[in-house]
Amino acid sequence: MHKKLKFIFVIFILLFVSACLLTAQDKLLELLTDEMNREMSVLKSQENPPYFMCYRVDDVRRASVSASFGNITSSDESHKRYLTSIIRVGSNKLDNTHEIRGDQLSEIFGRIPQNNMLPIEDDEDAIRQIIWNVTNDEYRLAADKFAKVKANVAVKVAKEDTSADFSTQHAKVEYYEESINPKTYKFDRKLWEDKLKRFSKILLNEKDIYKGDASVSFSVERKYFVSTEGARIVQNRYGIRLFLSATIKSDDGMELPLYLSYFAYKPENLPKDEQVITEVTEMVAKLKAMQNAPVVDPYTGPAILSGRSAGVFFHEIFGHRIEGHRQKSESEGQTFKKKVGEQVLPPQMSVIFDPSIKSHNGVDLNGYYTYDDEGMKGKKVAVIENGILKDFLMSRSPIDKFPNSNGHGRAQSGYKTVSRQSNLILTTTNPLTREQLRQKLIDECKAQGIPYGYFFEDITGGFTITGRTIPNSFNVMPTEVYRVYVDGRPDELVRGVDLVGTPLSMFSQIAEAGNDYEVFNGTCGAESGGVPVSSSTPSIFVKRIEMQKKSKSQEKPPILPRPGSIPE
């Protein structure tokens, strides 16, 4: 055969094989596209035809193991496919997603997640049948809601925010990631059972620890998105999380938990066993010390938050309040909506959200993704630049002066998307060392005439209230807190602390940031379910924080010694 013809023949064979592999691997993508087009063509003839439709499918393979005090309590693997259907009736100016003012019950019911499961095998007839059924139900709900929306608009005063209900922007995109090779991302369940037994058995060393658990969850997801605008996106998500927790009880009934949490994309990227064992052992010693630590009284004054604590702090008191949809809903407090262009942090500080970053300072970030759950490319958003509020996290739900998505429309499987956080990163042009921050704390305590301040080493999480009808506040729950004395006495471990306040008041007290970045990886729960997020922040110095006493159980510690422990 002629060399040129032979080369062309080889290329043809390779292209043919590639096409066959693509078809075999992603028959589901073609089924979704074909069925969406068929359903849309039929629904166009209805009195209220949809102007937009999309399907999301999350194909999730998960392996998980749990242990308690050295024994396995569960160990399983699962494979599920979740289908989410979104239909918009009306026009992008006014559609069925529009807020029905004065009808909170309708809005709550509208957020109930779909529970649509697809077969894990590509059975064409079965998949088409389920898609048809789900689409039919979703269209009826959308058409009914649109009728209520029009009636509500007709009888209510003009809205404060007159922006459209759906952004019009380039949304036709073809993006395809190859399927993950199982050999590359394998999970040895037996190996992890042995690890968790060893890790959680260490918690037996302290007889007063009455809860001692360890768990690991490894997931590989293949995410599909197709829309009537021409988007066809297939991307992968994977990760492993190791979590350890232990709880001790003080004589006054207060439950004192501590946690260790690790995240990585691959199992081999988690910390080595020796490091985990060391940190679990240290956790046991801290719990015993906390059991007899003094209880904190209500306090207002200076404090330092470690990097991990600051990450949770910013996520709760700031991150949720710059999610775009909250600036539009008239039931929301809209804390920062009118602050664009104003200074909200010291001029040396900036805050960005960037879902395109996979790691920061060598640590994997849980909030990484390429395209969001509306088919929009995840973009870096400089929300605060040099202390000035510049932007919001936007889905395809526009707000005044911010008409377009920046790739932050996110949702858990089955939920409808709203704007959500991704990777939060706090930067400063004037980073201070931990020692310099500590001196700032002591100097401020002296200036305020206070004998001590506080250092928050770790925080487990928190919650925030962003609505208008009740006080716009937050509650962050520290687990490890130290009292820092002005007179040079050693730092003192304390307990019973809740960090509370209102966002604008607290935000105005942030003064300096350090150079010691730490990462907090977690799952954030809100209207669109739980989504993976990260914060990478240094320690921060706050001139005035407010603390209240933590609620506690009224039950005494267990009368009987824990089985396996040796009575003193």
C-alpha positions in Angstrom: 0.0 0.0 0.0 1.2 3.5 -0.8 2.7 5.2 2.3 0.3 8.2 2.1 -2.7 5.9 1.7 -1.5 3.7 4.5 -1.2 6.7 6.8 -4.7 7.9 5.9 -6.0 4.4 6.5 -4.4 4.2 10.0 -5.8 7.7 10.9 -9.3 6.5 9.7 -9.1 3.4 11.9 -8.0 5.4 14.9 -10.8 7.9 14.5 -13.3 5.1 14.0 -12.1 3.3 17.1 -12.2 6.5 19.1 -15.8 7.2 18.0 -16.8 3.7 18.9 -15.2 4.0 22.4 -16.9 7.4 22.9 -20.3 5.9 21.9 -19.8 2.9 24.2 -18.6 5.0 27.1 -21.2 7.7 26.9 -24.4 6.3 25.4 -26.1 8.1 28.3 -25.0 11.5 26.9 -26.6 10.7 23.6 -29.8 9.4 25.2 -30.1 12.5 27.3 -29.6 14.8 24.3 -32.0 12.8 22.1 -34.8 12.6 24.7 -34.4 16.2 25.7 -34.9 17.3 22.0 -37.9 15.0 21.6 -39.6 16.2 24.8 -38.9 19.9 23.9 -40.4 19.5 20.4 -43.6 18.1 21.9 -43.9 20.6 24.8 -43.5 23.6 22.4 -47.1 23.0 21.3 -48.5 23.5 24.8 -50.3 26.8 25.8 -47.4 27.7 28.1 -44.4 26.2 26.3 -41.0 25.9 28.0 -38.3 28.2 26.7 -35.5 26.3 28.4 -34.8 22.7 29.5 -31.8 20.9 30.9 -31.0 17.5 32.4 -28.3 16.8 34.9 -27.1 13.3 35.7 -24.7 12.5 38.5 -23.3 9.0 38.1 -21.8 8.3 41.6 -19.6 5.4 42.7 -18.9 5.5 46.4 -17.0 3.3 48.9 -17.3 4.0 52.6 -16.0 2.5 55.8 -16.9 3.4 59.4 -15.3 2.3 62.7 -15.8 2.9 66.4 -13.3 2.2 69.1 -11.3 -0.2 67.0 -14.2 -2.1 65.4 -15.7 -1.8 61.9 -19.4 -0.7 62.1 -20.1 -0.5 58.4 -18.3 -1.1 55.1 -20.0 -0.9 51.7 -19.9 0.3 48.1 -22.6 1.8 46.0 -23.3 2.9 42.4 -26.2 5.3 41.7 -27.3 7.6 39.0 -29.3 10.7 39.9 -31.4 12.5 37.3 -32.4 16.2 37.8 -34.7 17.9 35.3 -35.1 21.7 35.1 -37.8 23.3 33.0 -38.4 27.1 32.6 -41.8 28.2 31.4 -42.5 31.8 30.2 -39.5 33.9 29.2 -36.2 34.8 30.6 -37.8 38.1 31.8 -40.4 36.3 33.8 -40.7 32.6 34.4 -41.8 29.9 36.9 -38.7 30.4 39.1 -39.8 33.9 40.0 -40.2 34.5 43.7 -43.9 34.3 44.9 -43.9 37.0 47.5 -45.9 36.4 50.6 -46.1 32.7 50.0 -43.2 31.2 51.9 -44.7 27.7 51.9 -44.8 27.6 48.1 -41.1 28.7 48.0 -40.2 26.0 50.5 -42.0 23.2 48.6 -40.3 24.4 45.4 -37.0 23.5 46.9 -37.9 19.9 47.7 -35.3 17.8 45.9 -36.2 15.5 43.1 -35.5 11.8 43.8 -35.2 10.4 40.4 -32.9 7.4 39.9 -31.7 6.1 36.6 -30.6 2.5 35.9 -26.8 2.2 36.3 -26.7 0.2 33.1 -27.4 2.0 29.7 -30.8 0.3 29.1 -32.2 2.7 26.5 -35.8 1.9 26.9 -35.7 2.1 30.7 -33.8 5.4 30.7 -36.1 7.0 28.1 -39.2 5.9 30.1 -37.9 7.5 33.3 -36.8 10.7 31.6 -40.2 11.0 29.9 -42.0 10.5 33.2 -39.8 12.9 35.1 -40.1 15.6 32.4 -43.9 15.3 32.2 -44.2 15.8 36.0 -41.7 18.6 36.0 -43.4 20.5 33.2 -46.8 20.3 35.0 -45.2 21.7 38.1 -43.5 24.5 36.1 -46.7 25.5 34.2 -48.7 25.5 37.4 -46.1 27.7 39.2 -45.9 30.1 36.3 -49.6 30.7 36.5 -49.2 31.5 40.3 -46.2 33.8 39.5 -48.2 35.9 37.0 -51.1 36.2 39.5 -48.7 37.2 42.3 -46.9 39.8 40.1 -50.3 41.3 39.2 -51.3 42.0 42.8 -48.0 42.9 44.5 -46.1 46.2 44.5 -43.1 46.5 42.2 -40.1 44.5 43.2 -37.0 46.2 44.5 -34.9 44.2 42.0 -36.3 44.4 38.5 -33.7 42.1 36.8 -34.7 39.2 34.6 -35.2 35.7 35.9 -32.6 34.0 33.7 -29.5 35.4 32.1 -29.0 35.4 28.3 -25.4 34.6 27.6 -23.4 32.2 25.5 -24.3 28.8 26.8 -23.6 26.5 23.9 -20.5 24.5 24.9 -19.1 21.0 24.2 -16.8 19.8 26.9 -15.9 16.1 27.4 -13.5 14.5 29.9 -12.5 10.9 29.4 -13.8 8.3 31.8 -11.6 7.8 34.9 -9.4 4.7 34.7 -10.4 2.6 37.7 -6.8 1.5 38.1 -5.8 5.1 38.6 -8.3 5.8 41.3 -8.7 2.5 43.1 -9.8 2.2 46.7 -8.7 -0.8 48.8 -11.6 -1.2 51.2 -9.8 -4.0 53.2 -6.7 -1.8 53.7 -8.9 1.1 54.9 -10.8 -1.1 57.3 -7.5 -2.0 58.9 -6.5 1.7 59.0 -9.7 2.8 60.7 -9.5 0.1 63.3 -6.0 1.3 64.2 -6.9 5.0 64.2 -10.1 4.6 66.2 -8.6 2.1 68.7 -6.4 4.9 70.0 -9.5 6.6 71.4 -9.8 3.7 73.9 -6.7 5.1 75.7 -8.9 7.6 77.6 -11.7 6.0 79.6 -13.9 9.1 79.7 -14.2 9.3 75.9 -17.6 7.9 75.3 -17.9 8.5 71.5 -14.9 7.6 69.3 -15.5 7.2 65.5 -13.5 7.1 62.3 -14.8 7.1 58.8 -13.6 7.3 55.2 -15.5 8.0 52.1 -14.1 7.7 48.6 -16.2 8.8 45.6 -15.8 8.9 41.8 -18.5 10.9 40.0 -19.2 11.3 36.3 -21.4 14.4 35.8 -23.5 15.0 32.7 -25.2 18.2 31.6 -27.3 18.8 28.5 -29.5 21.8 27.7 -31.7 23.1 24.9 -29.2 25.9 24.4 -26.7 23.4 23.1 -24.6 22.6 26.1 -23.2 19.1 26.3 -20.8 18.7 29.2 -19.3 15.6 30.7 -16.8 16.0 33.6 -15.4 14.0 36.4 -15.2 14.6 40.1 -13.4 12.4 42.6 -12.0 12.7 46.2 -11.5 10.9 49.5 -12.3 12.2 52.9 -11.0 10.8 56.2 -12.8 12.0 59.3 -12.2 11.2 63.0 -14.1 12.4 66.0 -14.2 11.9 69.7 -16.3 13.3 72.5 -15.7 13.6 76.2 -18.1 14.8 78.9 -17.3 17.2 81.7 -18.7 16.9 85.2 -21.2 19.7 84.6 -22.7 17.8 81.6 -21.0 19.7 78.8 -20.2 17.6 75.8 -16.8 18.4 74.4 -16.1 17.1 70.8 -12.9 17.3 68.8 -12.5 16.5 65.1 -9.8 15.7 62.6 -10.7 16.0 58.9 -8.5 15.3 55.8 -9.3 15.6 52.1 -7.4 14.6 49.0 -8.2 13.7 45.4 -6.5 10.3 45.7 -6.1 8.0 48.7 -2.3 8.1 48.4 -2.4 11.9 48.8 -3.8 11.7 52.3 -1.4 12.1 55.3 0.7 9.1 56.1 -0.6 6.8 58.9 2.1 8.0 61.3 0.9 11.5 61.1 -2.7 10.6 61.6 -1.8 8.4 64.6 0.2 11.2 66.1 -2.7 13.7 65.6 -5.3 11.3 67.0 -3.1 10.7 70.1 -2.8 14.5 70.5 -6.6 14.8 70.2 -7.0 12.4 73.1 -4.7 14.4 75.3 -6.6 17.7 74.4 -9.9 16.1 75.2 -8.7 15.1 78.7 -7.4 18.6 79.3 -10.6 20.2 78.0 -12.7 18.1 80.4 -11.4 20.1 83.4 -10.8 23.4 81.6 -12.6 26.5 82.9 -15.9 27.6 81.3 -15.8 30.9 79.4 -18.2 33.7 80.5 -19.7 36.0 77.8 -17.0 38.2 76.4 -16.4 41.0 73.9 -12.9 42.0 73.0 -9.9 41.2 70.8 -9.2 37.7 69.4 -7.0 35.8 66.9 -8.5 33.2 64.6 -6.2 30.5 63.2 -6.3 29.9 59.5 -8.8 27.0 59.7 -11.0 29.0 62.1 -10.8 32.1 59.9 -11.8 30.0 56.9 -15.0 28.9 58.6 -15.5 32.4 59.9 -15.4 34.0 56.4 -17.5 31.2 54.9 -20.3 31.8 57.4 -20.4 35.5 58.0 -19.4 36.7 54.5 -19.5 33.9 51.9 -23.3 33.2 52.2 -24.1 36.9 52.1 -22.4 37.6 48.7 -24.3 34.7 47.0 -26.1 36.4 44.2 -29.6 35.0 44.6 -29.7 36.4 48.2 -29.4 40.0 46.8 -32.6 39.4 44.8 -35.0 37.7 47.2 -37.1 40.2 49.2 -37.1 37.8 52.2 -33.3 38.1 52.4 -31.4 40.7 54.5 -29.2 41.7 51.5 -26.4 42.7 53.8 -23.9 43.7 51.2 -26.1 44.5 48.2 -25.7 48.3 48.6 -22.0 48.0 49.7 -20.6 47.6 46.2 -17.8 50.1 45.7 -17.4 50.6 49.5 -14.6 49.5 51.8 -15.6 46.5 53.8 -12.2 45.2 54.8 -8.8 46.8 55.5 -7.2 48.0 52.2 -4.5 45.4 52.3 -7.0 42.5 52.2 -8.7 40.9 49.2 -11.1 37.9 48.9 -11.5 35.8 45.8 -13.5 32.7 44.9 -11.9 30.6 42.3 -13.3 27.1 41.5 -10.5 26.6 38.9 -7.8 26.1 41.5 -7.2 22.4 42.4 -4.8 23.1 45.3 -3.5 25.9 47.4 -0.1 25.8 49.1 0.1 22.1 48.3 -3.3 21.2 49.8 -6.1 19.8 47.6 -9.2 21.9 47.5 -12.7 20.4 47.7 -14.4 23.3 45.9 -12.7 22.7 42.6 -14.7 22.2 39.4 -14.6 23.2 35.7 -18.2 23.8 34.8 -21.0 24.5 37.4 -24.3 22.8 37.5 -25.9 25.2 35.0 -23.2 24.5 32.4 -21.3 27.7 33.0 -17.5 27.8 33.2 -16.4 28.4 36.8 -14.6 31.7 36.9 -12.3 33.5 39.3 -14.3 36.2 41.1 -12.5 39.0 42.9 -15.3 39.7 45.4 -13.2 42.1 47.5 -10.2 43.9 46.0 -8.0 45.9 48.3 -10.8 46.1 50.8 -13.4 47.3 48.3 -16.5 45.1 47.6 -16.6 44.5 43.8 -18.7 41.5 42.9 -21.0 38.7 43.9 -21.1 35.0 43.2 -23.6 34.6 40.4 -25.6 31.8 38.9 -27.8 32.4 35.9 -30.3 34.3 38.1 -29.4 37.9 37.4 -29.5 40.8 39.8 -29.5 44.6 39.2 -26.1 45.6 37.6 -24.9 41.9 37.6 -26.7 40.3 34.6 -24.5 37.3 34.0 -23.3 34.1 35.6 -19.7 33.7 36.7 -20.0 30.0 37.1 -21.3 29.7 40.7 -24.6 28.0 40.0 -24.4 24.8 42.1 -26.5 22.1 43.5 -26.5 18.7 45.1 -28.0 15.9 43.0 -31.8 16.4 42.7 -31.8 20.0 43.9 -32.3 23.1 41.8 -29.3 25.4 41.5 -28.7 28.7 43.2 -25.5 30.7 43.5 -23.1 29.1 46.0 -19.5 29.3 47.2 -16.5 27.5 45.7 -12.9 28.0 46.8 -12.6 31.0 49.1 -9.1 32.6 49.4 -8.2 35.5 51.6 -5.0 37.4 50.6 -3.1 40.3 52.2 -0.4 42.6 51.0 0.9 43.0 54.6 1.2 39.5 56.1 2.1 39.3 59.7 3.8 36.4 61.6 1.9 34.6 64.3 4.1 36.4 66.9 3.2 39.8 65.4 -0.5 39.0 65.5 -0.1 37.9 69.1 1.5 41.2 70.0 -1.4 43.1 68.2 -3.8 41.1 70.4 -2.0 42.0 73.6 -1.6 45.7 72.6 -5.3 45.9 71.8 -6.3 44.2 75.1 -4.2 46.8 77.0 -5.9 49.6 74.9 -9.3 48.3 75.8 -8.4 47.7 79.5 -9.0 43.9 79.2 -6.7 41.4 81.0 -6.8 38.8 78.3 -7.9 38.0 74.7 -8.7 34.8 73.0 -7.1 32.5 70.4 -9.3 30.2 68.3 -7.3 27.3 67.3 -10.0 25.2 65.6 -13.7 25.5 64.6 -16.0 22.7 63.6 -18.5 24.7 61.6 -21.4 27.1 62.1 -24.6 28.5 60.8 -25.8 31.8 59.7 -29.2 33.6 59.3 -29.5 35.8 56.3 -33.2 36.6 56.2 -35.0 39.8 57.2 -37.7 38.5 59.5 -35.3 37.5 62.3 -32.0 39.0 63.5 -29.3 38.8 60.7 -26.7 36.9 62.7 -24.3 34.0 62.8 -23.0 31.4 65.2 -19.6 29.8 64.7 -18.8 26.8 66.9 -15.2 26.6 68.1 -13.8 23.4 69.5 -10.3 24.5 70.7 -9.9 27.9 72.3 -7.2 29.5 74.4 -7.2 32.5 76.7 -4.1 34.7 76.1 -3.1 36.8 79.1 -1.7 40.3 78.8 0.6 39.8 81.9 2.6 36.9 80.2 1.0 34.0 82.0 0.9 30.8 79.8 -2.1 30.5 77.5 -5.0 28.7 79.1 -7.3 26.1 77.4 -11.0 27.0 77.9 -14.3 25.5 77.0 -18.0 26.3 76.4 -17.5 29.0 73.7 -19.8 30.1 70.9 -18.6 32.9 68.6 -21.7 35.0 67.7 -22.5 38.4 66.2 -23.9 40.3 63.3 -21.9 40.4 60.1 -21.4 44.1 59.4 -20.4 44.8 63.0 -17.9 41.9 63.1 -16.5 42.5 59.7 -15.7 46.1 60.6 -13.4 44.8 63.4 -11.1 42.7 61.2 -7.7 44.4 61.3 -4.8 42.2 60.2 -4.0 38.9 58.5 -1.1 36.5 58.9 1.2 34.5 56.6 0.2 31.0 57.9 -2.3 29.7 55.4 -4.5 26.7 56.4 -7.2 25.0 54.4 -10.7 24.1 55.5 -12.4 21.5 53.3 -16.0 20.8 53.9 -19.6 20.4 52.5 -21.8 23.4 52.7 -25.5 23.0 53.2 -28.1 25.5 51.9 -31.2 25.7 49.6 -29.6 23.7 46.9 -28.3 20.9 49.1 -24.8 20.1 50.1 -22.0 21.2 47.8 -18.2 20.8 48.3 -16.4 23.9 49.3 -13.0 25.1 50.6 -11.5 28.0 52.4 -7.8 28.9 52.3 -7.0 31.7 54.7 -4.3 32.8 57.1 -4.8 33.7 60.7 -6.6 37.0 61.3 -6.6 39.5 64.1 -10.0 40.9 65.1 -10.2 43.9 67.4 -13.6 43.0 68.9 -15.5 39.7 68.8 -18.4 38.5 70.9 -18.7 35.2 72.6 -21.6 33.6 74.4 -21.9 30.5 76.6 -22.4 27.3 74.7 -25.6 25.3 75.4 -24.9 22.1 77.3 -26.6 18.9 78.3 -28.0 18.6 81.8 -27.1 14.9 82.0 -24.3 13.8 84.2 -21.3 11.8 82.8 -22.0 8.0 82.5 -22.2 6.3 85.9 -20.7 3.0 84.6 -17.2 2.8 83.2 -17.0 2.3 79.5 -16.6 -1.4 78.6 -12.9 -2.2 78.2 -11.7 0.6 80.3 -9.9 0.2 83.6 -11.5 2.0 86.6 -9.2 4.3 88.5 
